[in-house]
Amino acid sequence: MGSFKHFILAFFGGFALIHLVDAQAQSGFISIACGSPANYNYSEPKTGINYISDAEFIDTGISQEISAVYKGSFQQQVWNLRSFPQGIRNCYNISITQGTKYLIRGTFFYGNYDGQSKLPQFDIHLGVNMWDTVNITNVTIPVIKELIHVPSQTNLQVCLVNTGLGMPFISAIELPRYL
């Protein structure tokens, strides 16, 4: 009987430890659902990741929704997006922890949000530095851009740059700490 009690105690202790580690994994995340209403936040049911509105990180652009025909097939963080019809360069300003290694992920899902089926191409920058070119080649396939970065400041700018080949937009920005 004594070994059974130790087994049960170890089992529940391990179970609690797993859930504690799982809960802490979200603490290093910054997950932004671009274009979602101000003060809106939610937990994505399939991943458990908590998303917040982009309203506190940017004051330009227009909130848009993807076409309703695509919503059932994709996770909630791509249901809305922020497009940038004005200006050449529009930047998100995100507070981060200086010297911490981050995996920075931008998600771009067109979903025919504008009803025009015009697939854009534009650049994404990290601060003043070119990160990558976003080339949307299919209405229904998200484009994901990732990089690992150790910021030297407490502020990070993710910028979308209009290159004249269609209107820039972004669906989600995720910044998990990279261990």
C-alpha positions as CSV (number, residue, x, y, z in Angstrom):
1,M,0.0,0.0,0.0
2,G,2.8,2.4,0.8
3,S,4.3,2.2,-2.7
4,F,0.9,2.8,-4.2
5,K,0.5,6.0,-2.2
6,H,4.0,7.1,-3.4
7,F,2.9,6.4,-7.0
8,I,-0.3,8.4,-6.6
9,L,1.6,11.3,-5.0
10,A,4.3,11.2,-7.7
11,F,1.6,11.0,-10.4
12,F,-0.3,14.0,-9.2
13,G,2.9,15.9,-8.6
14,G,4.0,15.2,-12.1
15,F,0.6,16.2,-13.5
16,A,0.7,19.5,-11.6
17,L,4.2,20.2,-12.8
18,I,3.3,19.6,-16.4
19,H,0.3,22.0,-16.2
20,L,2.5,24.6,-14.4
21,V,5.1,24.4,-17.2
22,D,2.4,24.6,-19.8
23,A,0.8,27.7,-18.2
24,Q,4.2,29.4,-17.9
25,A,5.0,28.8,-21.6
26,Q,2.4,31.5,-22.5
27,S,4.0,34.1,-20.2
28,G,6.8,34.8,-22.7
29,F,4.4,35.2,-25.7
30,I,3.2,38.3,-27.3
31,S,0.4,37.2,-29.7
32,I,-1.3,39.9,-31.6
33,A,-4.5,39.4,-33.7
34,C,-4.1,42.2,-36.2
35,G,-7.2,44.1,-37.2
36,S,-9.3,42.8,-34.3
37,P,-11.4,45.3,-32.3
38,A,-9.7,47.3,-29.6
39,N,-9.7,45.7,-26.1
40,Y,-10.6,42.3,-27.7
41,N,-8.7,39.2,-26.6
42,Y,-9.4,35.5,-26.8
43,S,-7.7,32.1,-26.5
44,E,-7.4,30.2,-29.8
45,P,-9.3,26.9,-29.0
46,K,-7.0,24.7,-31.1
47,T,-3.7,26.0,-29.7
48,G,-4.6,27.6,-26.4
49,I,-2.6,30.6,-27.3
50,N,-4.0,33.9,-26.0
51,Y,-4.3,36.7,-28.6
52,I,-4.8,40.4,-28.0
53,S,-5.9,43.3,-30.3
54,D,-3.3,45.2,-32.2
55,A,-5.0,48.6,-31.3
56,E,-2.4,49.5,-28.7
57,F,0.6,48.8,-31.1
58,I,-0.4,50.8,-34.2
59,D,-2.5,53.8,-35.1
60,T,-2.6,53.5,-38.9
61,G,-4.3,51.1,-41.2
62,I,-7.8,49.7,-41.6
63,S,-9.3,46.7,-39.8
64,Q,-10.7,44.2,-42.3
65,E,-12.3,40.7,-42.2
66,I,-11.5,37.9,-44.5
67,S,-14.4,36.5,-46.7
68,A,-16.8,34.5,-44.6
69,V,-16.4,31.4,-46.9
70,Y,-12.8,31.0,-45.4
71,K,-13.5,31.5,-41.7
72,G,-14.5,27.9,-41.0
73,S,-11.3,26.5,-42.3
74,F,-8.8,28.7,-40.5
75,Q,-7.9,29.6,-36.9
76,Q,-9.4,32.8,-35.5
77,Q,-6.2,34.8,-35.5
78,V,-6.5,35.1,-39.3
79,W,-10.2,36.1,-39.4
80,N,-9.3,39.7,-39.2
81,L,-6.4,41.7,-40.6
82,R,-5.1,45.2,-40.9
83,S,-4.5,46.6,-44.3
84,F,-2.5,49.8,-45.1
85,P,-4.0,51.7,-48.1
86,Q,-2.1,54.9,-47.1
87,G,1.5,55.6,-46.6
88,I,4.5,53.7,-47.8
89,R,5.7,52.5,-44.4
90,N,3.4,51.5,-41.5
91,C,4.9,50.2,-38.3
92,Y,3.8,48.3,-35.2
93,N,5.6,49.5,-32.1
94,I,5.9,46.6,-29.6
95,S,7.5,46.7,-26.1
96,I,9.7,43.7,-25.5
97,T,12.5,42.6,-23.2
98,Q,15.9,43.8,-24.3
99,G,18.5,41.1,-24.8
100,T,15.9,38.3,-24.9
101,K,15.9,35.9,-27.9
102,Y,12.6,36.0,-29.7
103,L,11.1,34.0,-32.6
104,I,9.2,36.7,-34.5
105,R,6.4,35.4,-36.7
106,G,4.3,37.4,-39.1
107,T,1.2,35.7,-40.6
108,F,-0.4,37.0,-43.8
109,F,-3.7,35.5,-44.9
110,Y,-5.4,37.3,-47.8
111,G,-8.7,35.4,-47.7
112,N,-10.1,37.8,-50.4
113,Y,-10.8,40.4,-47.6
114,D,-11.3,43.2,-50.2
115,G,-13.4,41.1,-52.6
116,Q,-11.0,41.9,-55.5
117,S,-8.8,38.7,-55.6
118,K,-5.8,40.9,-56.3
119,L,-2.8,39.1,-54.7
120,P,-0.3,41.7,-53.4
121,Q,3.4,41.6,-52.8
122,F,5.1,43.9,-50.3
123,D,8.1,44.0,-47.9
124,I,8.3,43.5,-44.2
125,H,11.0,45.2,-42.2
126,L,12.2,44.8,-38.6
127,G,12.9,48.4,-37.7
128,V,15.0,49.9,-40.6
129,N,16.2,46.5,-41.7
130,M,14.7,44.5,-44.5
131,W,13.2,41.2,-43.1
132,D,11.6,39.6,-46.2
133,T,9.2,40.1,-49.1
134,V,5.7,38.9,-48.6
135,N,4.4,37.5,-51.9
136,I,0.7,36.3,-51.7
137,T,0.3,33.7,-54.5
138,N,-3.0,32.1,-53.5
139,V,-6.2,33.5,-51.8
140,T,-6.5,30.5,-49.5
141,I,-2.8,29.8,-48.5
142,P,-1.4,31.8,-45.6
143,V,2.2,33.1,-45.8
144,I,4.3,32.9,-42.7
145,K,7.5,34.8,-42.2
146,E,9.8,34.0,-39.2
147,L,13.1,35.1,-37.9
148,I,15.0,34.8,-34.6
149,H,16.1,38.2,-33.1
150,V,17.7,39.4,-30.0
151,P,16.6,43.1,-29.6
152,S,19.2,45.6,-28.3
153,Q,16.4,47.9,-27.2
154,T,13.1,47.6,-25.2
155,N,11.1,48.5,-28.3
156,L,10.6,46.6,-31.6
157,Q,9.1,47.8,-34.8
158,V,7.5,45.5,-37.3
159,C,6.9,47.5,-40.5
160,L,5.0,46.8,-43.7
161,V,6.3,48.6,-46.7
162,N,4.3,49.3,-49.9
163,T,6.5,48.5,-52.9
164,G,3.8,49.4,-55.5
165,L,2.7,45.8,-56.1
166,G,-0.5,45.8,-54.0
167,M,-1.7,46.9,-50.6
168,P,0.3,45.6,-47.6
169,F,-1.7,43.8,-44.8
170,I,-1.0,41.5,-41.8
171,S,-3.1,39.0,-40.0
172,A,-1.1,38.2,-36.9
173,I,2.2,38.9,-35.1
174,E,3.6,36.4,-32.6
175,L,6.7,36.9,-30.5
176,P,7.4,33.8,-28.3
177,R,10.6,33.9,-26.4
178,Y,13.0,31.5,-28.1
179,L,14.8,29.3,-25.6
